[in-house]
Amino acid sequence: MKTKAAFVIGAALGYLFGTDKGRAKLEEAKGWATKTWKDPRVQEKVSEVSSTATKFAKDKTSALKDRTTSSGLSDET
């Protein structure tokens, strides 16, 4: 099953990179992806997720620091 999937992926990549029509489709997909990424609605969601991830990381960092210092696992001696 893995060899069949590898063959299909290889054939698709060969088409995309090896033929004029494939490269045209690749450029079309690239343009669509760029247009979608620059959409203000997408950027709003990216900003929301980024701020949520940053807040989560800061909260967990301080909690982890508190746990390591209280259980004697800190580098400070």
Backbone hydrogen bonds in HBPLUS format (Angstrom, degrees):
<---DONOR---> <-ACCEPTOR-->    atom                        ^
c    i                          cat <-CA-CA->   ^        H-A-AA   ^      H-
h    n   atom  resd res      DA  || num        DHA   H-A  angle D-A-AA Bond
n    s   type  num  typ     dist DA aas  dist angle  dist       angle   num
A0005-ALA N   A0001-MET O   3.11 MM   4  6.42 160.9  2.15 149.7 154.1     1
A0006-ALA N   A0002-LYS O   2.91 MM   4  6.09 157.8  1.96 147.3 153.9     2
A0007-PHE N   A0003-THR O   2.91 MM   4  6.04 152.1  1.99 141.2 148.6     3
A0008-VAL N   A0004-LYS O   2.99 MM   4  6.26 162.1  2.02 150.5 154.8     4
A0009-ILE N   A0005-ALA O   2.95 MM   4  6.13 164.6  1.97 151.3 155.6     5
A0010-GLY N   A0006-ALA O   2.87 MM   4  5.97 158.9  1.92 144.7 151.3     6
A0011-ALA N   A0007-PHE O   2.81 MM   4  6.01 156.5  1.87 150.5 157.0     7
A0012-ALA N   A0008-VAL O   2.95 MM   4  6.14 158.6  2.00 147.5 153.2     8
A0013-LEU N   A0009-ILE O   2.94 MM   4  6.16 163.6  1.97 151.9 156.3     9
A0014-GLY N   A0010-GLY O   2.87 MM   4  5.99 153.9  1.94 144.2 152.2    10
A0015-TYR N   A0011-ALA O   2.93 MM   4  6.15 152.1  2.01 145.1 152.2    11
A0016-LEU N   A0012-ALA O   2.92 MM   4  6.18 166.5  1.94 151.6 155.2    12
A0017-PHE N   A0013-LEU O   2.91 MM   4  6.01 166.9  1.93 152.8 156.0    13
A0018-GLY N   A0014-GLY O   2.74 MM   4  5.23 135.2  1.94 134.3 146.1    14
A0019-THR N   A0015-TYR O   3.31 MM   4  5.67 145.0  2.44 139.3 138.8    15
A0023-ARG N   A0019-THR O   2.91 MM   4  6.19 159.7  1.96 150.7 155.5    16
A0024-ALA N   A0020-ASP O   2.91 MM   4  6.14 151.4  2.00 146.2 154.7    17
A0025-LYS N   A0021-LYS O   2.93 MM   4  6.21 155.7  1.99 147.0 153.1    18
A0026-LEU N   A0022-GLY O   2.88 MM   4  6.14 151.3  1.96 145.3 154.1    19
A0027-GLU N   A0023-ARG O   2.87 MM   4  6.11 157.3  1.93 148.6 153.8    20
A0028-GLU N   A0024-ALA O   2.90 MM   4  6.13 151.3  1.99 144.2 152.8    21
A0029-ALA N   A0025-LYS O   2.90 MM   4  6.14 157.2  1.95 148.2 153.7    22
A0030-LYS N   A0026-LEU O   2.88 MM   4  6.11 152.3  1.96 144.7 153.1    23
A0031-GLY N   A0027-GLU O   2.90 MM   4  6.13 156.4  1.96 147.1 152.7    24
A0032-TRP N   A0028-GLU O   3.00 MM   4  6.25 156.9  2.05 145.9 152.3    25
A0033-ALA N   A0029-ALA O   2.87 MM   4  6.08 161.0  1.91 149.7 154.9    26
A0034-THR N   A0030-LYS O   2.93 MM   4  6.13 159.6  1.97 149.2 154.6    27
A0035-LYS N   A0031-GLY O   2.93 MM   4  6.07 164.0  1.95 148.9 153.6    28
A0036-THR N   A0032-TRP O   2.88 MM   4  6.05 159.2  1.93 149.9 155.9    29
A0037-TRP N   A0033-ALA O   2.88 MM   4  6.03 159.8  1.92 147.9 153.6    30
A0038-LYS N   A0034-THR O   3.03 MM   4  6.21 149.8  2.12 147.4 154.7    31
A0039-ASP N   A0036-THR O   3.16 MM   3  5.22 156.5  2.22 103.5 110.7    32
A0042-VAL N   A0039-ASP O   3.04 MM   3  5.33 119.4  2.42 105.2 119.6    33
A0043-GLN N   A0039-ASP O   3.00 MM   4  6.33 164.6  2.03 159.2 163.9    34
A0044-GLU N   A0040-PRO O   2.91 MM   4  6.03 144.8  2.03 141.1 150.3    35
A0045-LYS N   A0041-ARG O   3.16 MM   4  6.44 158.0  2.21 143.1 147.9    36
A0046-VAL N   A0042-VAL O   2.88 MM   4  6.17 156.8  1.93 152.1 159.5    37
A0047-SER N   A0043-GLN O   2.92 MM   4  6.05 156.3  1.97 142.7 148.7    38
A0048-GLU N   A0044-GLU O   2.98 MM   4  6.27 155.6  2.04 146.5 153.2    39
A0049-VAL N   A0045-LYS O   2.91 MM   4  6.15 168.3  1.92 155.5 157.8    40
A0050-SER N   A0046-VAL O   2.88 MM   4  5.99 157.4  1.93 147.6 154.6    41
A0051-SER N   A0047-SER O   2.96 MM   4  6.13 163.2  1.99 150.3 154.1    42
A0052-THR N   A0048-GLU O   2.95 MM   4  6.14 157.1  2.01 148.4 155.3    43
A0053-ALA N   A0049-VAL O   2.86 MM   4  6.01 160.0  1.90 149.1 154.6    44
A0054-THR N   A0050-SER O   2.92 MM   4  6.09 156.3  1.97 147.1 153.8    45
A0055-LYS N   A0051-SER O   2.97 MM   4  6.11 163.3  2.00 146.3 150.6    46
A0056-PHE N   A0052-THR O   2.92 MM   4  6.08 163.2  1.95 149.7 154.7    47
A0057-ALA N   A0053-ALA O   2.90 MM   4  6.05 161.8  1.93 147.9 152.8    48
A0058-LYS N   A0054-THR O   2.95 MM   4  6.19 160.5  1.99 151.1 156.2    49
A0059-ASP N   A0055-LYS O   2.94 MM   4  6.15 162.6  1.97 152.8 157.6    50
A0060-LYS N   A0056-PHE O   2.91 MM   4  6.11 165.4  1.93 153.5 157.6    51
A0061-THR N   A0057-ALA O   2.84 MM   4  5.90 148.7  1.94 144.9 154.0    52
A0062-SER N   A0058-LYS O   3.13 MM   4  6.33 165.9  2.15 149.7 151.9    53
A0063-ALA N   A0059-ASP O   3.07 MM   4  6.25 156.9  2.12 144.8 151.9    54
A0064-LEU N   A0060-LYS O   2.83 MM   4  5.90 156.0  1.88 144.7 151.2    55
A0065-LYS N   A0061-THR O   2.88 MM   4  6.06 156.6  1.94 147.0 153.9    56
A0066-ASP N   A0062-SER O   2.95 MM   4  6.12 158.1  2.00 145.0 150.6    57
A0067-ARG N   A0063-ALA O   3.01 MM   4  6.25 153.3  2.09 143.3 150.5    58
A0068-THR N   A0064-LEU O   2.93 MM   4  6.19 158.2  1.97 152.0 157.3    59
A0069-THR N   A0065-LYS O   3.00 MM   4  6.17 161.9  2.04 152.3 156.9    60
A0070-SER N   A0066-ASP O   3.03 MM   4  6.06 154.3  2.10 143.6 150.7    61
A0071-SER N   A0067-ARG O   3.12 MM   4  6.15 137.1  2.32 138.3 148.0    62
A0073-LEU N   A0068-THR O   2.85 MM   5  4.88 147.6  1.95 158.4 158.2    63
